Amino acid sequence: MRLEQQLDDRAARADIRRRQLTLLQQHLGYLERCSPYYRRLFGTIGFSSDQLTQLEQLAHLPLTGKAELAQYNHDFLAVAEEQVRDICVTSGTTGEPVTIWQTESDLQRLAENEKRAFLAAG
């Protein structure tokens, strides 16, 4: 590989990482502002989304699992309830049922995912 191509590849990777960091900062900032659960969690661990300066810091944030989703379910809602267009509830066969609230945007994204999956499957 030529040196010029290697430099272009490095620049492209660096650009992707910058974009990923920006999107992650925006997403965590949204959660901090709009989700009671994440606002409380971030406060408990002394984290603020504006402190995130490297992608590697994501590994230091606590994971959220099904137990938290079941226990604090409504606190994950990060939009006004009027924006909810569909509500899905798991069966709870392996624990407490979990409710997932979906906006119009969520439903459109899910429809696109299903379309792509069916097209890929033929």
C-alpha positions in Angstrom: 0.0 0.0 0.0 1.3 3.4 -0.9 2.1 5.9 1.8 -0.5 8.3 0.5 -3.2 5.7 0.8 -2.1 4.8 4.3 -2.4 8.5 5.3 -5.8 8.7 3.7 -6.9 5.6 5.6 -5.6 7.0 8.9 -7.4 10.3 8.3 -10.6 8.5 7.5 -10.4 6.4 10.6 -9.7 9.5 12.7 -12.7 11.2 11.1 -15.0 8.3 11.9 -13.8 8.3 15.6 -14.5 12.0 15.8 -18.0 11.5 14.4 -18.6 8.6 16.8 -17.5 10.7 19.8 -19.7 13.6 18.7 -22.7 11.3 18.3 -22.0 9.6 21.6 -21.7 12.9 23.4 -25.0 14.0 21.9 -26.7 10.8 22.9 -25.5 10.8 26.5 -26.4 14.5 26.8 -29.9 13.7 25.6 -30.2 10.9 28.2 -28.9 13.1 30.9 -31.5 15.8 30.1 -34.5 13.6 29.2 -34.3 10.3 31.0 -34.9 10.2 34.8 -33.0 6.9 35.1 -29.8 8.1 33.4 -29.9 11.5 35.0 -30.0 9.7 38.4 -27.4 7.1 37.4 -25.0 9.7 36.0 -25.4 11.8 39.2 -24.8 8.7 41.4 -21.5 8.0 39.6 -20.5 11.6 39.3 -20.6 11.6 35.5 -21.6 14.4 33.2 -21.9 13.9 29.4 -19.7 16.9 28.8 -16.8 15.0 30.6 -16.7 12.5 27.8 -13.7 13.3 25.6 -12.6 9.9 24.4 -14.6 6.9 23.1 -12.6 4.7 25.5 -14.4 6.3 28.4 -17.6 4.6 27.5 -16.1 1.4 28.9 -16.1 3.0 32.4 -19.9 3.7 32.4 -22.0 1.1 34.1 -24.0 -1.3 31.9 -27.8 -1.4 32.0 -29.5 -4.8 31.9 -32.9 -6.3 32.0 -33.1 -6.1 35.8 -32.7 -2.3 35.7 -35.2 -2.1 32.8 -37.8 -4.0 34.8 -37.1 -2.3 38.1 -37.0 1.3 36.9 -39.0 0.9 33.7 -40.9 4.1 33.4 -37.8 6.1 34.3 -36.2 5.1 30.9 -38.9 7.0 29.0 -37.1 10.0 27.5 -39.9 11.6 25.6 -43.2 13.1 26.5 -45.9 10.4 26.9 -47.9 12.1 24.2 -45.1 11.1 21.7 -45.6 7.3 22.5 -47.3 5.6 19.5 -46.9 1.9 20.6 -46.3 0.0 23.8 -44.7 -3.4 23.8 -44.4 -5.6 26.9 -42.2 -8.7 27.2 -43.8 -11.8 28.5 -41.7 -11.9 31.7 -40.9 -15.6 31.3 -37.3 -15.1 32.5 -38.1 -12.4 35.1 -40.1 -9.3 35.4 -41.9 -8.1 32.3 -40.3 -5.0 30.6 -42.3 -2.3 28.9 -40.8 -0.6 25.8 -42.4 2.7 24.7 -42.0 3.5 21.0 -42.3 6.8 19.2 -43.3 7.3 15.5 -39.5 7.6 14.8 -38.9 4.3 16.6 -41.6 2.5 14.6 -40.2 3.9 11.3 -36.7 2.7 12.2 -38.0 -0.7 13.1 -39.9 -0.9 9.8 -36.7 0.0 7.9 -34.8 -2.7 9.8 -37.5 -5.3 9.0 -37.5 -4.3 5.3 -33.7 -4.7 5.1 -33.8 -8.0 6.9 -36.5 -9.4 4.5 -34.6 -8.1 1.5 -31.4 -9.7 2.7 -33.2 -13.0 3.3 -34.6 -12.9 -0.2 
